[in-house]
């Protein structure tokens, strides 16, 4: 479990100058803030967000 500072540091460390970096940051942010597992996040549809 990450605390608030660790979560912010993790998200801040992701390179968002590329599409891949933006995707990774979005997926990790959803997992952090929703406590979802990778499989649950990957299976989400746009309307689920």
Backbone bond lengths (Angstrom), bond angles and torsions (degrees), N, CA, C in turn:
res aa  C-N    CA-C-N  psi(-1)  N-CA   C-N-CA  omega(-1)  CA-C   N-CA-C  phi
1 X - - - 1.432 - - 1.524 109.19 -
2 X 1.306 116.38 131.16 1.457 121.84 179.02 1.522 110.19 -93.12
3 X 1.314 115.79 141.97 1.461 116.88 171.99 1.532 107.46 -86.85
4 X 1.315 116.58 176.89 1.459 121.47 -173.66 1.532 112.65 -59.31
5 X 1.314 117.09 -43.88 1.461 120.69 -179.38 1.532 111.75 -66.09
6 X 1.319 117.12 -39.74 1.462 120.68 178.71 1.525 110.97 -66.14
7 X 1.326 116.89 -40.68 1.463 120.89 178.74 1.530 110.57 -62.87
8 X 1.321 116.37 -44.27 1.468 120.05 178.79 1.529 110.88 -63.75
9 X 1.315 117.08 -41.94 1.462 120.92 179.37 1.528 110.96 -63.97
10 X 1.319 116.64 -41.46 1.461 120.88 178.42 1.519 110.53 -61.31
11 X 1.325 117.46 -49.15 1.457 121.00 -179.13 1.529 111.95 -66.22
12 X 1.322 117.26 -36.57 1.462 121.04 179.73 1.528 111.79 -69.26
13 X 1.313 116.86 -24.61 1.459 120.93 -178.17 1.513 114.51 -81.82
14 X 1.309 118.32 -4.39 1.460 121.78 -178.51 1.528 109.09 -88.61
15 X 1.321 116.25 130.06 1.459 122.20 179.36 1.523 109.37 -71.74
16 X 1.321 117.53 114.84 1.464 121.35 -177.48 1.526 112.45 -103.72
17 X 1.323 117.15 18.73 1.463 119.75 177.79 1.522 111.92 -84.90
18 X 1.338 116.97 -5.65 1.462 121.12 178.25 1.521 109.19 -122.23
19 X 1.311 115.63 161.21 1.459 121.11 178.12 1.529 110.13 -63.59
20 X 1.314 116.48 -38.51 1.467 120.62 179.48 1.522 110.34 -63.36
21 X 1.319 117.73 -42.45 1.454 121.23 177.90 1.518 112.04 -63.62
22 X 1.329 116.85 -41.74 1.467 120.73 177.55 1.528 110.80 -62.76
23 X 1.339 116.12 -42.45 1.459 120.42 178.62 1.523 110.82 -62.45
24 X 1.327 115.80 -47.12 1.461 120.36 -179.03 1.525 111.16 -61.12
25 X 1.325 116.09 -43.05 1.471 120.07 -179.96 1.528 110.49 -64.03
26 X 1.327 117.16 -41.39 1.458 120.39 179.82 1.522 111.20 -64.27
27 X 1.326 117.33 -44.98 1.468 120.91 -179.40 1.527 110.87 -64.57
28 X 1.313 116.67 -44.85 1.467 120.01 -179.71 1.521 110.76 -66.03
29 X 1.330 117.24 -39.27 1.469 120.13 178.35 1.520 111.22 -62.69
30 X 1.323 117.40 -42.36 1.469 120.40 177.84 1.519 110.32 -62.08
31 X 1.330 116.72 -42.41 1.466 119.70 179.89 1.530 111.20 -65.35
32 X 1.323 117.08 -40.05 1.467 120.26 -178.57 1.518 111.05 -67.23
33 X 1.319 116.64 -48.43 1.459 120.19 -171.94 1.523 113.96 -83.55
34 X 1.334 117.84 -15.58 1.467 119.49 178.75 1.526 112.43 -111.26
35 X 1.332 116.95 -4.55 1.468 122.33 -177.18 1.524 111.77 58.85
36 X 1.338 116.55 27.10 1.459 121.37 -179.45 1.530 110.44 -84.52
37 X 1.314 115.01 154.41 1.458 120.59 175.24 1.526 108.98 -84.14
38 X 1.323 116.37 163.82 1.458 121.56 -178.32 1.527 110.79 -56.14
39 X 1.318 117.27 -46.94 1.465 120.82 -178.95 1.519 112.82 -59.97
40 X 1.311 117.60 -36.97 1.461 121.49 179.40 1.524 110.51 -70.33
41 X 1.318 117.47 -39.87 1.467 120.79 179.47 1.521 111.12 -68.01
42 X 1.322 116.82 -43.23 1.459 120.71 -178.97 1.523 110.90 -64.14
43 X 1.322 117.78 -32.49 1.450 121.59 -179.36 1.515 114.51 -81.06
44 X 1.322 118.09 -2.56 1.464 121.10 -178.60 1.525 111.21 -72.70
45 X 1.303 115.23 149.88 1.447 122.87 173.13 1.525 108.50 -102.66
46 X 1.327 117.82 164.06 1.467 121.72 -178.27 1.530 110.55 -54.75
47 X 1.316 118.22 -42.19 1.466 120.98 -178.44 1.528 112.56 -66.49
48 X 1.331 118.85 -16.76 1.462 122.10 177.30 1.523 111.62 -73.78
49 X 1.323 117.90 -24.68 1.453 121.77 -179.34 1.505 109.43 -76.97
